[in-house]
Amino acid sequence: MKILFALDDFPPVTYTSASTLTYNFAKELLKRGHEVFVITSVQDKSKQGEEEYEGLKIFRIYSKYNIRWKAYLSICNPHIVFKFSRIIKRIQPDIVHFHHIHRYLSYCCLKIAKKHVRGVFLTVHDVMLVHYGKLMPKNGNIYYEISILDQIKEARKRYNPFRNIAVRHYLRYTDKIFTVSNSLKKVLEINGIKNIETIYNGINIDDWGRGTSREKIEEFKIKYNLKNKRTVLFGGRLSGAKGGDQILKAIALAKERLKNVVLIIAGEKNQYTEKAGKLIKELNIEENVIFTHRLDKEDLGAAYNASDLFVLPSLCFDSFPTMILEAMACRKPVIGTCFGGSNEIIIDNITGYLVNPNNVDLMSEKIIDLLKNPQKAKQFGEAGYNRAKEKFSFFDHSEEILKWYLKFASSD
């Protein structure tokens, strides 16, 4: 088959969880003998154009605009659509598979694709089909119909009353919508999106579990002075919505009962980091928090393996945190949020703990429990590894999607 992927960003220019997943799957398709193309966007004019990258034919289209126009240009971006149409006519693929297109490529590309190919698919990684940003719990509940008032509060002056209507219009041109978790499927269906199938993200277990050398792990420990420390890893972009305040407060409570507790925050510094720095001083945990730069895959593997446990305490709806899978592949116990798809990955009290991150005392107790009981932590880690291997393998993920491709590519 000729398969085209279309998404807002793609390696090696930009790495996100969605683009990395797409890249890995594209490489797998190449191994299986398919022709694979990618249409993506760039915000640097010098990087636009065509290139061959590791066997993939990539078309990078330049588009850059003020974020205030996102609710309009995400529907139909004139900087993109003409070039997108021209490229797809040239390639003549059998399948077009979209991922994130809610910033630059825009939803009208779904209609363009449907005119030229047999199968059009969209993988949804978040709630942007029905909302303007992070979905926060309401009265402790994450599954609710998002009101116009909710959208206005989130978007403010960027609110477009026709946005969701237009999104639903263009979704009619998809043959199937994939969600990365049943939790996300439920949220979307409550808010009027249909024709959905859940296909969990998968990872190559051995890339994480065996892919990091002991030397690299020791090097990481020495670099960040982790020898003889009880180490908690927080991954991803630090923000209030991701539970930044809560994890810092939980570590402060853990410090009162345990010696040598450190929190590693792996990711780029951002606007929230300055605010977090003030809270760190107030809590008197300057010596207990370590900020790393954004880690590449090799260094991130070392971070997982050098840590005692992994925590991702999102306050917002977190569709399917792939980093939890990566930590499990490294045989680490995990503590995850109750809001979103984490409960489809973690088995509470078997592979880790599920917590309401607003309950800082409980989260701290779970952290202390795993740090004080290394045998339990090891058991959780082994159970997590086995679950990741059996339930969330990259091979199974690839097979499920290929079945859908073949269903449409082989149809008359």
QUILIN-V569701 format. One record per residue. N is the residue number from 1. RES is the residue in one small letter. SS is DSSP state (helix for helix, strand for strand, loop for the rest). PHI is phi in whole degrees, -180 to 180 (999 if undefined). D_LAST is the distance of its C-alpha to the last C-alpha in Angstrom with 1 decimal. Layout:
N;RES;SS;PHI;D_LAST / N;RES;SS;PHI;D_LAST
This chain:
1;m;loop;999;14.6 / 2;k;strand;-98;16.2 / 3;i;strand;-123;17.4 / 4;l;strand;-114;19.6 / 5;f;strand;-101;22.2 / 6;a;strand;-132;24.0 / 7;l;loop;-161;27.4 / 8;d;loop;-65;30.9 / 9;d;loop;-140;32.6 / 10;f;loop;-160;32.1 / 11;p;loop;-61;34.5 / 12;p;loop;-89;36.8 / 13;v;loop;-70;37.8 / 14;t;loop;-137;37.3 / 15;y;loop;-117;37.0 / 16;t;loop;-130;36.1 / 17;s;helix;-62;34.8 / 18;a;helix;-69;31.3 / 19;s;helix;-70;31.3 / 20;t;helix;-67;32.7 / 21;l;helix;-60;30.1 / 22;t;helix;-64;27.3 / 23;y;helix;-59;29.2 / 24;n;helix;-63;29.6 / 25;f;helix;-69;26.0 / 26;a;helix;-60;25.1 / 27;k;helix;-65;27.6 / 28;e;helix;-65;26.2 / 29;l;helix;-65;22.7 / 30;l;helix;-60;24.6 / 31;k;helix;-61;26.3 / 32;r;loop;-88;23.1 / 33;g;loop;93;22.1 / 34;h;loop;-87;19.7 / 35;e;strand;-88;20.5 / 36;v;strand;-128;21.9 / 37;f;strand;-127;23.0 / 38;v;strand;-137;25.1 / 39;i;strand;-113;26.1 / 40;t;strand;-144;29.2 / 41;s;strand;-115;32.4 / 42;v;strand;-137;36.1 / 43;q;loop;-108;39.3 / 44;d;loop;-119;41.2 / 45;k;helix;-58;40.7 / 46;s;helix;-68;41.9 / 47;k;helix;-103;38.8 / 48;q;loop;-76;36.1 / 49;g;strand;119;34.0 / 50;e;strand;-101;31.9 / 51;e;strand;-154;32.8 / 52;e;strand;-103;31.8 / 53;y;strand;-134;32.7 / 54;e;loop;53;32.5 / 55;g;loop;88;29.4 / 56;l;strand;-97;27.7 / 57;k;strand;-91;27.2 / 58;i;strand;-113;28.6 / 59;f;strand;-113;28.9 / 60;r;strand;-107;31.7 / 61;i;strand;-106;32.2 / 62;y;strand;-77;35.7 / 63;s;loop;-158;36.3 / 64;k;loop;-150;39.4 / 65;y;loop;-155;40.9 / 66;n;loop;-69;43.5 / 67;i;helix;-58;42.2 / 68;r;helix;-64;43.5 / 69;w;helix;-98;40.5 / 70;k;helix;-59;37.9 / 71;a;helix;-65;37.1 / 72;y;helix;-103;36.2 / 73;l;helix;-73;34.8 / 74;s;loop;-71;32.6 / 75;i;loop;-79;30.7 / 76;c;loop;-151;30.3 / 77;n;loop;-101;32.1 / 78;p;helix;-63;32.7 / 79;h;helix;-70;33.8 / 80;i;helix;-107;30.3 / 81;v;helix;-62;27.6 / 82;f;helix;-64;28.1 / 83;k;helix;-67;28.2 / 84;f;helix;-60;25.2 / 85;s;helix;-62;23.1 / 86;r;helix;-64;24.5 / 87;i;helix;-69;23.8 / 88;i;helix;-67;20.2 / 89;k;helix;-65;19.6 / 90;r;helix;-71;21.5 / 91;i;helix;-75;19.7 / 92;q;loop;55;16.1 / 93;p;loop;-74;15.1 / 94;d;loop;-85;11.9 / 95;i;strand;-132;13.8 / 96;v;strand;-122;16.9 / 97;h;strand;-119;19.3 / 98;f;strand;-94;22.4 / 99;h;loop;-124;25.7 / 100;h;loop;-67;29.0 / 101;i;loop;-135;28.5 / 102;h;loop;-90;31.3 / 103;r;loop;-122;33.8 / 104;y;loop;-118;32.6 / 105;l;loop;-63;28.9 / 106;s;loop;80;28.7 / 107;y;loop;-72;26.2 / 108;c;helix;-67;25.1 / 109;c;helix;-65;23.2 / 110;l;helix;-62;20.6 / 111;k;helix;-67;19.9 / 112;i;helix;-60;19.9 / 113;a;helix;-62;17.4 / 114;k;helix;-62;14.9 / 115;k;loop;-71;15.1 / 116;h;loop;-121;14.0 / 117;v;loop;-132;11.8 / 118;r;loop;-83;8.8 / 119;g;strand;-132;11.4 / 120;v;strand;-120;15.1 / 121;f;strand;-126;17.7 / 122;l;strand;-134;21.5 / 123;t;strand;-96;24.1 / 124;v;strand;-103;27.3 / 125;h;loop;-107;30.6 / 126;d;loop;-154;33.1 / 127;v;loop;-98;33.8 / 128;m;loop;-67;33.4 / 129;l;loop;-65;30.6 / 130;v;loop;-125;33.4 / 131;h;loop;-146;36.7 / 132;y;loop;-103;38.6 / 133;g;loop;-172;39.8 / 134;k;loop;-67;41.0 / 135;l;loop;-92;40.8 / 136;m;strand;-100;44.3 / 137;p;loop;-61;45.3 / 138;k;strand;-123;46.9 / 139;n;loop;55;49.7 / 140;g;loop;79;48.4 / 141;n;strand;-114;44.9 / 142;i;loop;-101;41.8 / 143;y;loop;-102;39.4 / 144;y;loop;-151;40.1 / 145;e;loop;-77;38.8 / 146;i;loop;-77;39.6 / 147;s;loop;-83;41.7 / 148;i;helix;-60;42.1 / 149;l;helix;-63;45.5 / 150;d;helix;-59;44.1 / 151;q;helix;-68;41.9 / 152;i;helix;-65;44.8 / 153;k;helix;-61;47.1 / 154;e;helix;-77;44.7 / 155;a;helix;-87;43.7 / 156;r;helix;56;47.0 / 157;k;helix;-68;47.1 / 158;r;helix;-85;43.5 / 159;y;loop;-65;42.2 / 160;n;loop;-122;39.6 / 161;p;loop;-64;39.3 / 162;f;loop;-102;35.8 / 163;r;helix;-57;34.3 / 164;n;helix;-66;32.8 / 165;i;helix;-63;31.5 / 166;a;helix;-67;29.7 / 167;v;helix;-59;28.3 / 168;r;helix;-62;26.8 / 169;h;helix;-61;25.4 / 170;y;helix;-73;23.5 / 171;l;helix;-65;22.4 / 172;r;loop;-65;20.2 / 173;y;loop;-91;17.8 / 174;t;loop;-94;17.4 / 175;d;loop;-80;14.7 / 176;k;strand;-160;17.5 / 177;i;strand;-104;21.2 / 178;f;strand;-102;23.0 / 179;t;strand;-112;26.7 / 180;v;loop;-87;29.1 / 181;s;loop;-157;31.1 / 182;n;helix;-67;31.3 / 183;s;helix;-62;34.3 / 184;l;helix;-67;32.3 / 185;k;helix;-57;29.7 / 186;k;helix;-64;32.6 / 187;v;helix;-61;34.1 / 188;l;helix;-66;31.0 / 189;e;helix;-67;30.3 / 190;i;helix;-59;33.9 / 191;n;loop;-102;33.5 / 192;g;loop;92;30.5 / 193;i;loop;-95;27.4 / 194;k;loop;-120;24.7 / 195;n;loop;61;21.3 / 196;i;strand;-114;23.1 / 197;e;strand;-129;22.8 / 198;t;strand;-88;25.8 / 199;i;loop;-129;25.4 / 200;y;loop;-65;28.9 / 201;n;loop;-62;29.9 / 202;g;loop;-125;30.9 / 203;i;strand;-132;33.5 / 204;n;loop;-82;34.5 / 205;i;helix;-56;37.7 / 206;d;helix;-68;39.5 / 207;d;helix;-60;39.3 / 208;w;helix;-99;41.6 / 209;g;helix;-68;43.4 / 210;r;loop;-119;44.4 / 211;g;loop;-83;43.6 / 212;t;loop;-115;46.9 / 213;s;loop;-75;50.0 / 214;r;helix;-61;53.4 / 215;e;helix;-63;54.9 / 216;k;helix;-66;52.5 / 217;i;helix;-66;53.2 / 218;e;helix;-64;56.9 / 219;e;helix;-61;56.7 / 220;f;helix;-65;55.0 / 221;k;helix;-63;57.7 / 222;i;helix;-68;60.5 / 223;k;helix;-58;59.0 / 224;y;loop;-107;58.9 / 225;n;loop;53;62.0 / 226;l;loop;-100;60.2 / 227;k;loop;-61;62.5 / 228;n;loop;61;64.0 / 229;k;loop;-109;62.0 / 230;r;strand;-91;60.0 / 231;t;strand;-112;56.8 / 232;v;strand;-114;54.2 / 233;l;strand;-106;51.1 / 234;f;strand;-110;49.4 / 235;g;strand;-111;46.2 / 236;g;loop;93;44.3 / 237;r;loop;-77;45.4 / 238;l;loop;-70;48.7 / 239;s;loop;-159;48.9 / 240;g;loop;-64;50.3 / 241;a;loop;-66;46.9 / 242;k;loop;-88;46.4 / 243;g;loop;85;49.8 / 244;g;helix;-58;52.0 / 245;d;helix;-62;55.2 / 246;q;helix;-66;54.6 / 247;i;helix;-68;54.2 / 248;l;helix;-66;57.3 / 249;k;helix;-66;59.3 / 250;a;helix;-66;58.2 / 251;i;helix;-67;59.3 / 252;a;helix;-61;62.6 / 253;l;helix;-69;63.2 / 254;a;helix;-65;62.2 / 255;k;helix;-61;64.7 / 256;e;helix;-69;67.5 / 257;r;helix;-114;67.0 / 258;l;loop;-132;65.7 / 259;k;loop;-89;67.0 / 260;n;loop;61;64.9 / 261;v;strand;-87;61.8 / 262;v;strand;-132;59.6 / 263;l;strand;-111;56.4 / 264;i;strand;-97;54.1 / 265;i;strand;-109;51.9 / 266;a;strand;-100;49.3 / 267;g;loop;157;47.7 / 268;e;loop;-71;48.6 / 269;k;loop;-74;51.5 / 270;n;loop;-146;50.8 / 271;q;helix;-62;52.6 / 272;y;helix;-68;52.9 / 273;t;helix;-59;54.6 / 274;e;helix;-63;57.8 / 275;k;helix;-62;57.9 / 276;a;helix;-63;57.3 / 277;g;helix;-60;60.2 / 278;k;helix;-66;62.6 / 279;l;helix;-66;61.5 / 280;i;helix;-60;62.0 / 281;k;helix;-67;65.5 / 282;e;helix;-60;66.3 / 283;l;helix;-85;65.2 / 284;n;loop;60;67.1 / 285;i;loop;-125;64.3 / 286;e;helix;-57;64.3 / 287;e;helix;-84;64.9 / 288;n;helix;-108;62.2 / 289;v;strand;-124;59.2 / 290;i;strand;-121;57.7 / 291;f;strand;-95;55.2 / 292;t;strand;-102;53.2 / 293;h;loop;-75;51.2 / 294;r;loop;-63;47.4 / 295;l;loop;-94;46.7 / 296;d;loop;-76;44.2 / 297;k;helix;-60;42.3 / 298;e;helix;-65;45.2 / 299;d;helix;-69;47.9 / 300;l;helix;-66;45.9 / 301;g;helix;-60;45.6 / 302;a;helix;-65;49.3 / 303;a;helix;-64;49.9 / 304;y;helix;-58;48.0 / 305;n;helix;-70;49.9 / 306;a;helix;-84;53.3 / 307;s;loop;-98;53.0 / 308;d;loop;-88;54.0 / 309;l;strand;-160;51.4 / 310;f;strand;-120;48.7 / 311;v;strand;-129;48.8 / 312;l;strand;-137;46.2 / 313;p;loop;-100;47.8 / 314;s;loop;-61;45.6 / 315;l;loop;-83;46.9 / 316;c;strand;-91;43.6 / 317;f;loop;-68;40.3 / 318;d;strand;-111;39.1 / 319;s;loop;-57;35.4 / 320;f;loop;-166;35.2 / 321;p;loop;-70;38.1 / 322;t;helix;-63;36.8 / 323;m;helix;-63;40.4 / 324;i;helix;-64;41.3 / 325;l;helix;-61;38.8 / 326;e;helix;-63;40.4 / 327;a;helix;-64;43.9 / 328;m;helix;-64;42.9 / 329;a;helix;-64;41.6 / 330;c;loop;-93;45.1 / 331;r;loop;63;46.6 / 332;k;loop;-108;48.1 / 333;p;strand;-68;48.7 / 334;v;strand;-130;47.2 / 335;i;strand;-121;48.3 / 336;g;strand;-127;45.6 / 337;t;strand;-73;45.4 / 338;c;loop;-84;44.6 / 339;f;loop;-97;42.7 / 340;g;strand;119;38.9 / 341;g;helix;-86;36.9 / 342;s;helix;-59;39.8 / 343;n;helix;-72;40.4 / 344;e;helix;-93;37.1 / 345;i;loop;-103;38.3 / 346;i;loop;-85;42.0 / 347;i;loop;-100;43.5 / 348;d;strand;-58;46.8 / 349;n;loop;70;49.9 / 350;i;loop;-126;47.9 / 351;t;loop;-107;46.1 / 352;g;strand;164;48.0 / 353;y;strand;-132;48.9 / 354;l;strand;-104;47.2 / 355;v;strand;-135;49.6 / 356;n;loop;-84;49.9 / 357;p;loop;-63;50.9 / 358;n;loop;-68;53.2 / 359;n;loop;-91;55.4 / 360;v;helix;-64;56.9 / 361;d;helix;-60;59.5 / 362;l;helix;-66;56.9 / 363;m;helix;-61;54.8 / 364;s;helix;-63;58.0 / 365;e;helix;-61;58.9 / 366;k;helix;-68;55.6 / 367;i;helix;-63;56.1 / 368;i;helix;-61;59.6 / 369;d;helix;-57;58.7 / 370;l;helix;-74;56.3 / 371;l;helix;-74;58.7 / 372;k;helix;-82;61.6 / 373;n;loop;-124;59.8 / 374;p;helix;-61;58.2 / 375;q;helix;-68;57.5 / 376;k;helix;-64;55.5 / 377;a;helix;-60;53.7 / 378;k;helix;-66;52.9 / 379;q;helix;-62;51.6 / 380;f;helix;-60;49.4 / 381;g;helix;-62;48.1 / 382;e;helix;-66;47.3 / 383;a;helix;-64;45.6 / 384;g;helix;-65;43.5 / 385;y;helix;-60;42.6 / 386;n;helix;-64;41.4 / 387;r;helix;-67;39.4 / 388;a;helix;-61;37.7 / 389;k;helix;-68;36.9 / 390;e;helix;-82;35.5 / 391;k;helix;-104;33.7 / 392;f;loop;-130;32.8 / 393;s;strand;-76;32.0 / 394;f;helix;-66;29.8 / 395;f;helix;-62;28.0 / 396;d;helix;-64;26.9 / 397;h;helix;-58;25.9 / 398;s;helix;-65;23.7 / 399;e;helix;-63;22.1 / 400;e;helix;-64;21.3 / 401;i;helix;-69;19.6 / 402;l;helix;-62;17.6 / 403;k;helix;-60;16.2 / 404;w;helix;-70;14.7 / 405;y;helix;-58;13.5 / 406;l;helix;-64;11.7 / 407;k;helix;-60;10.3 / 408;f;helix;-94;8.4 / 409;a;helix;-67;8.3 / 410;s;loop;-93;6.6 / 411;s;loop;-78;3.8 / 412;d;loop;-79;0.0
